[in-house]
Amino acid sequence: MSKTPRIRIPPEVKKYVFKRDKYQCQSCGKTTEETNLSIDHIIPLFRGGKMILAIYKPSV
């Protein structure tokens, strides 16, 4: 099984998603003050997730 290629998320999209979700992990609730957050897909790419803004979420 081959790895799903990573597609770089533009900085302005990351900023929008963090702001939209109040700089809080959507899985555990931690904030940027508690941990380093990254942007992830609600449905992973390898499971058929798409590269659309609505399915991005902040995560730990």
Backbone hydrogen bonds in HBPLUS format (Angstrom, degrees):
<---DONOR---> <-ACCEPTOR-->    atom                        ^
c    i                          cat <-CA-CA->   ^        H-A-AA   ^      H-
h    n   atom  resd res      DA  || num        DHA   H-A  angle D-A-AA Bond
n    s   type  num  typ     dist DA aas  dist angle  dist       angle   num
A0013-VAL N   A0010-PRO O   2.99 MM   3  5.37 130.7  2.24 109.0 122.1     1
A0014-LYS N   A0010-PRO O   3.10 MM   4  6.51 159.3  2.15 155.0 161.2     2
A0015-LYS N   A0011-PRO O   2.94 MM   4  6.17 164.3  1.97 151.9 155.9     3
A0016-TYR N   A0012-GLU O   3.08 MM   4  6.17 157.1  2.14 135.9 142.0     4
A0017-VAL N   A0013-VAL O   2.93 MM   4  6.19 164.6  1.96 156.5 159.8     5
A0018-PHE N   A0014-LYS O   2.93 MM   4  6.15 169.8  1.94 159.1 161.6     6
A0019-LYS N   A0015-LYS O   3.00 MM   4  6.13 166.1  2.02 150.0 154.3     7
A0020-ARG N   A0016-TYR O   2.81 MM   4  5.94 164.4  1.83 152.4 157.5     8
A0021-ASP N   A0017-VAL O   3.01 MM   4  6.13 153.7  2.08 148.5 154.4     9
A0023-TYR N   A0018-PHE O   2.71 MM   5  4.68 170.2  1.72 150.9 149.0    10
A0022-LYS N   A0019-LYS O   3.11 MM   3  4.99 162.7  2.14 109.4 109.8    11
A0024-GLN N   A0021-ASP O   3.25 MM   3  5.98 137.1  2.44 119.8 126.9    12
A0032-THR N   A0023-TYR O   3.21 MM   9  5.91 132.1  2.45 156.8 158.4    13
A0025-CYS N   A0030-LYS O   2.70 MM   5  5.30 166.7  1.72 162.4 165.4    14
A0029-GLY N   A0025-CYS O   3.01 MM   4  4.81 136.6  2.20 119.0 130.4    15
A0026-GLN N   A0058-PRO O   3.06 MM  32  6.00 165.7  2.08 151.6 147.7    16
A0034-GLU N   A0031-THR O   2.96 MM   3  5.35 147.9  2.07 109.1 118.4    17
A0035-THR N   A0031-THR O   3.15 MM   4  6.43 143.7  2.29 152.0 162.6    18
A0038-SER N   A0059-SER O   2.82 MM  21  5.44 160.8  1.86 158.7 165.4    19
A0059-SER N   A0038-SER O   2.79 MM  21  5.44 154.9  1.85 155.9 160.4    20
A0040-ASP N   A0057-LYS O   2.85 MM  17  5.41 161.3  1.89 156.1 162.3    21
A0057-LYS N   A0040-ASP O   2.81 MM  17  5.41 149.2  1.90 153.0 158.8    22
A0042-ILE N   A0055-ILE O   2.68 MM  13  5.25 155.0  1.74 162.4 169.0    23
A0047-ARG N   A0044-PRO O   2.95 MM   3  5.33 151.2  2.03 109.5 118.8    24
A0049-GLY N   A0044-PRO O   2.96 MM   5  5.09 155.4  2.02 135.8 130.9    25
A0048-GLY N   A0045-LEU O   2.97 MM   3  5.17 155.8  2.03 116.9 116.6    26
A0055-ILE N   A0052-ILE O   3.19 MM   3  6.05 159.9  2.23 123.3 128.2    27
A0056-TYR N   A0053-LEU O   3.27 MM   3  5.66 174.0  2.27 118.8 119.4    28
